[in-house]
Amino acid sequence: MHFIWPLIAAFTISTQSSSYLVANYLDEDNPAFIHLPVYPLINEGKYDQAITWLNGAIAKEPKNLTVLECRAHCYHALKKYALAINDFNGCIAMAKKNLYLYYDRGQAYSDLGNYEKALADYETVITLAGNNKDSQRRYYRLKVNALEHLNRSAEAEIWCTKILVIEPKNFEILAKRATLRRKLGRMQDAINDYSAILKSVPDDAVMLKLRGDLYFQLKDWKKAIADYSAAIAEEPELAVSIYPIRAKAYAAIGDTAKAAADNAKAKK
């Protein structure tokens, strides 16, 4: 069994980009959306046409939260983030306790690259969500993502731990926390996270290689070699990237023959 861990390189939690599809979650934010005459256009991705209708509706009823929020989502879908944020501001002025509005505005800020403001909105979302475990699982990840973009690794690691209190077997978060701990120089803690994953998924080649890299950095040559060898056995495609470093590990323990063999394989 081999798992791919996209969060190792970048923890892109719930951010919306070109794949931002309004109809995917409008009903959750506000069930009234489905009753708007413009809803079929939104389902078809005709956001410009939908905005034309929504502009007219807002002109008639500027305090209609549903149509204003709907237009904000359409602007977001069109990557008109400043306009989306402006509409979400108007919505929040009318419904200050609606966590979905802060969530959505945070997403727009995130897509705009303003992670400080995105983080502030996500923190408000977490406060409004209270002790609901399902909400915490969802929204803590958003905070981790924003913190990472702001290079606040120590705080991001703490919030990963909060997620793991709720979901101890969340392997993606374990892998992410391991990456953060590695950045923070906490190599043994990172190894512990990789080991927790490998306890449940012992044949995950990527995790084996990553743990092997940490053992190598700590000069625990034999454990590094064991992990590298297991990774190659599980995923031969990784061999090219592993041979040169395993050769160094073999050389460090004085096994020059195996070091030479790995170097030769790396050159092929």
C-alpha positions in Angstrom: 0.0 0.0 0.0 1.6 3.3 -1.0 0.2 6.7 -0.1 0.9 10.1 -1.6 1.2 12.9 0.9 0.5 16.2 -0.9 0.7 18.1 2.4 4.4 17.4 2.8 5.3 20.1 0.3 2.5 22.5 0.9 -0.4 22.5 3.3 -3.1 23.9 1.0 -6.1 23.5 3.3 -9.4 24.4 1.8 -8.1 27.3 -0.3 -10.2 28.2 -3.3 -8.6 29.1 -6.6 -9.5 28.4 -10.2 -11.6 25.4 -8.9 -13.8 27.6 -6.8 -17.3 26.3 -7.6 -20.0 28.4 -5.9 -22.7 25.8 -6.1 -20.6 23.2 -4.3 -21.2 24.8 -0.9 -23.7 27.6 -1.2 -26.5 25.5 0.3 -24.4 24.9 3.5 -23.7 28.6 3.9 -27.2 29.7 3.3 -30.0 27.3 2.3 -31.9 30.3 0.8 -29.6 30.4 -2.2 -31.3 27.5 -3.8 -34.6 29.5 -4.0 -33.0 32.4 -5.9 -34.1 32.6 -9.6 -30.4 33.0 -10.5 -29.4 29.7 -8.9 -29.5 27.7 -12.2 -27.0 30.1 -13.8 -24.7 29.6 -10.8 -25.0 25.8 -11.2 -23.9 26.3 -14.8 -20.9 28.5 -13.8 -22.4 31.5 -15.5 -21.2 33.9 -12.8 -21.1 37.1 -14.9 -24.8 36.6 -15.9 -25.7 35.8 -12.3 -24.0 39.0 -11.1 -26.1 41.1 -13.6 -29.2 39.7 -12.0 -27.9 40.1 -8.5 -26.9 43.7 -9.1 -30.5 44.5 -9.9 -31.8 42.6 -6.9 -29.3 44.4 -4.6 -30.3 47.7 -6.0 -33.9 47.0 -5.0 -33.0 45.4 -1.6 -29.6 46.5 -0.4 -30.1 44.8 3.0 -30.9 41.4 1.5 -28.2 39.2 2.9 -28.8 36.3 0.7 -28.3 38.1 -2.6 -25.3 40.1 -1.4 -23.6 37.0 -0.1 -24.4 35.2 -3.4 -22.8 38.0 -5.4 -19.7 37.8 -3.2 -19.3 34.1 -4.0 -19.7 34.9 -7.7 -17.1 37.6 -7.6 -14.8 35.1 -5.8 -15.4 32.5 -8.4 -14.3 35.1 -11.0 -11.2 35.8 -9.0 -12.4 39.4 -8.3 -11.3 39.1 -4.8 -11.5 42.8 -3.7 -15.1 42.9 -4.9 -15.9 39.6 -3.1 -14.3 40.9 0.1 -16.3 44.2 -0.1 -19.5 42.2 -0.4 -18.6 39.9 2.5 -17.8 43.0 4.6 -21.4 44.1 3.9 -22.7 40.7 4.8 -20.8 40.6 8.1 -22.1 44.0 9.0 -25.6 42.5 8.8 -24.8 39.1 10.4 -21.8 39.5 12.8 -22.2 36.0 14.3 -22.3 34.1 11.0 -19.2 32.0 11.0 -19.6 31.1 7.3 -19.2 34.7 6.3 -15.9 35.0 8.1 -14.8 31.7 6.6 -15.7 32.8 3.1 -14.0 36.2 3.5 -11.0 34.5 4.9 -10.8 32.3 1.8 -11.0 35.4 -0.4 -8.2 37.1 1.6 -6.2 33.9 1.3 -6.6 33.7 -2.4 -5.6 37.4 -2.6 -2.4 36.6 -0.7 -3.4 38.5 2.4 -2.8 35.8 5.0 -2.7 38.1 8.0 -6.4 39.1 7.4 -7.2 35.5 6.4 -5.8 34.3 9.7 -7.8 36.9 11.6 -11.0 35.7 10.0 -10.2 32.0 10.6 -9.6 32.8 14.3 -13.0 34.4 14.4 -14.5 31.3 12.8 -12.8 29.1 15.4 -14.2 31.3 18.2 -17.7 31.2 16.8 -17.5 27.4 16.2 -17.0 26.8 19.9 -16.5 23.2 21.0 -18.0 21.4 18.0 -15.4 18.8 17.1 -16.3 18.5 13.4 -16.0 22.3 13.0 -12.7 22.3 14.9 -11.3 19.7 12.5 -12.2 21.8 9.5 -11.3 25.2 10.8 -8.0 24.4 12.6 -6.6 23.3 9.3 -7.3 26.7 7.8 -5.4 28.4 10.6 -2.5 26.1 10.1 -2.4 27.0 6.4 -2.4 30.7 7.1 0.3 30.4 9.7 2.5 28.4 7.4 2.1 31.1 4.7 3.2 33.6 7.3 6.2 31.5 8.2 4.9 31.0 11.7 6.0 27.4 11.9 6.0 27.1 15.7 2.4 28.2 16.0 1.4 26.0 13.0 2.9 23.0 14.8 0.9 23.8 17.9 -2.4 23.9 15.9 -1.5 20.6 14.2 -1.2 19.1 17.6 -4.7 20.5 18.5 -6.0 18.7 15.4 -4.3 15.5 16.4 -5.9 15.6 19.9 -9.2 15.3 18.0 -8.0 13.0 15.3 -5.0 11.0 16.5 -4.9 8.9 13.3 -4.9 11.8 10.9 -1.9 10.8 8.9 -1.8 14.0 6.7 -1.7 16.2 9.8 1.0 13.9 11.3 3.0 14.3 8.1 2.5 18.0 8.2 3.5 18.3 11.8 6.6 16.2 11.1 7.5 18.7 8.3 7.0 21.7 10.7 9.0 20.0 13.4 11.8 19.4 11.0 11.8 23.1 10.1 12.0 23.9 13.8 15.0 21.6 14.2 13.1 19.1 16.3 14.3 16.1 14.5 13.5 13.4 17.0 9.9 14.7 17.4 9.6 14.6 13.6 10.9 11.1 13.5 8.2 10.2 16.1 5.5 11.5 13.8 6.8 9.6 10.8 7.0 6.5 13.0 3.4 6.9 14.2 2.3 6.9 10.5 4.5 3.9 9.7 3.1 2.0 12.6 -0.2 1.9 10.8 1.1 2.0 7.2 4.5 0.3 7.4 5.0 0.0 3.7 4.6 3.7 2.9 7.8 4.4 0.9 7.6 8.2 1.1 7.4 8.1 4.9 10.2 5.7 5.0 12.4 7.9 2.9 11.5 11.0 4.9 12.3 9.3 8.2 15.5 7.9 6.7 16.5 11.5 5.8 16.1 12.5 9.4 18.1 9.6 10.7 20.8 10.5 8.2 20.9 14.1 9.5 21.2 12.7 13.0 24.1 10.5 11.8 22.1 7.4 12.8 23.5 5.6 9.8 22.2 2.1 10.3 18.6 3.3 10.8 18.9 5.6 7.8 20.1 2.7 5.7 17.3 0.5 6.9 14.6 3.0 6.0 16.2 3.8 2.6 16.4 0.1 1.8 12.8 -0.5 2.8 11.7 2.6 0.7 13.4 1.3 -2.4 11.9 -2.2 -1.9 8.4 -0.7 -1.7 8.8 2.0 -4.4 11.7 1.3 -6.8 11.1 4.6 -8.5 12.6 6.4 -5.4 15.8 4.5 -5.8 17.5 7.2 -8.0 17.1 9.8 -5.4 18.1 7.5 -2.5 21.2 5.8 -3.9 23.6 8.8 -3.5 22.6 9.5 0.1 22.5 5.8 1.1 26.0 5.5 -0.4 27.2 8.2 2.0 25.6 6.3 4.9 27.3 3.1 3.9 30.6 5.0 3.7 30.0 6.5 7.1 29.9 3.0 8.6 32.9 1.8 6.6 31.1 -0.4 4.1 32.9 0.9 1.1 31.7 -1.9 -1.2 28.1 -1.1 -0.8 28.8 2.6 -1.0 30.6 2.1 -4.3 27.7 -0.1 -5.5 25.1 2.6 -4.7 27.2 5.3 -6.4 27.5 3.2 -9.5 23.7 2.6 -9.5 23.2 6.4 -9.1 25.2 7.1 -12.2 23.3 4.8 -14.5 
